[in-house]
């Protein structure tokens, strides 16, 4: 999935023109809400304090 995101950004007109100063791609695992059906369902890696 990360490769998909990187390829999408690479084709973005702003990226092509060199107008993106910095970029962070952060994986997101929606545990609840509208995209919960796309979730891994895993709480692994979450901080114990949460």
C-alpha positions as a Markdown table, in Angstrom:
| # | Residue | x | y | z |
|---|---|---|---|---|
| 1 | Unk | 0.0 | 0.0 | 0.0 |
| 2 | Unk | 2.8 | 2.4 | 0.7 |
| 3 | Unk | 4.1 | 1.9 | -2.8 |
| 4 | Unk | 0.6 | 2.8 | -4.1 |
| 5 | Unk | 0.7 | 6.0 | -2.1 |
| 6 | Unk | 4.2 | 6.9 | -3.3 |
| 7 | Unk | 3.2 | 6.3 | -7.0 |
| 8 | Unk | 0.1 | 8.5 | -6.5 |
| 9 | Unk | 2.1 | 11.3 | -5.1 |
| 10 | Unk | 4.7 | 11.0 | -7.9 |
| 11 | Unk | 2.0 | 11.6 | -10.5 |
| 12 | Unk | 0.6 | 14.6 | -8.6 |
| 13 | Unk | 1.0 | 17.8 | -10.6 |
| 14 | Unk | 2.4 | 19.6 | -7.6 |
| 15 | Unk | 5.0 | 16.9 | -7.1 |
| 16 | Unk | 5.9 | 16.9 | -10.8 |
| 17 | Unk | 6.5 | 20.7 | -10.7 |
| 18 | Unk | 8.6 | 20.3 | -7.6 |
| 19 | Unk | 6.2 | 22.3 | -5.5 |
| 20 | Unk | 5.9 | 19.9 | -2.5 |
| 21 | Unk | 8.5 | 21.0 | 0.1 |
| 22 | Unk | 8.0 | 18.0 | 2.4 |
| 23 | Unk | 5.8 | 15.0 | 2.6 |
| 24 | Unk | 5.1 | 12.3 | 5.2 |
| 25 | Unk | 3.2 | 9.2 | 4.4 |
| 26 | Unk | 1.6 | 7.8 | 7.5 |
| 27 | Unk | -0.1 | 4.4 | 7.5 |
| 28 | Unk | -3.6 | 4.6 | 9.0 |
| 29 | Unk | -5.6 | 1.7 | 10.4 |
| 30 | Unk | -9.2 | 2.8 | 11.0 |
| 31 | Unk | -10.4 | 0.7 | 13.9 |
| 32 | Unk | -13.9 | 2.3 | 14.0 |
| 33 | Unk | -16.0 | 4.7 | 12.0 |
| 34 | Unk | -16.9 | 4.9 | 8.3 |
| 35 | Unk | -13.8 | 2.9 | 7.2 |
| 36 | Unk | -13.8 | 0.3 | 9.9 |
| 37 | Unk | -14.5 | -2.4 | 7.4 |
| 38 | Unk | -11.0 | -1.7 | 6.0 |
| 39 | Unk | -9.3 | -2.2 | 9.4 |
| 40 | Unk | -6.9 | -4.9 | 10.3 |
| 41 | Unk | -8.8 | -5.2 | 13.6 |
| 42 | Unk | -5.5 | -5.3 | 15.5 |
| 43 | Unk | -4.6 | -3.2 | 18.4 |
| 44 | Unk | -0.9 | -4.3 | 18.1 |
| 45 | Unk | 1.5 | -1.4 | 18.3 |
| 46 | Unk | -0.9 | 1.0 | 20.2 |
| 47 | Unk | 0.4 | 2.6 | 23.3 |
| 48 | Unk | -0.8 | 1.0 | 26.5 |
| 49 | Unk | -1.9 | 4.4 | 27.8 |
| 50 | Unk | -4.6 | 4.7 | 25.1 |
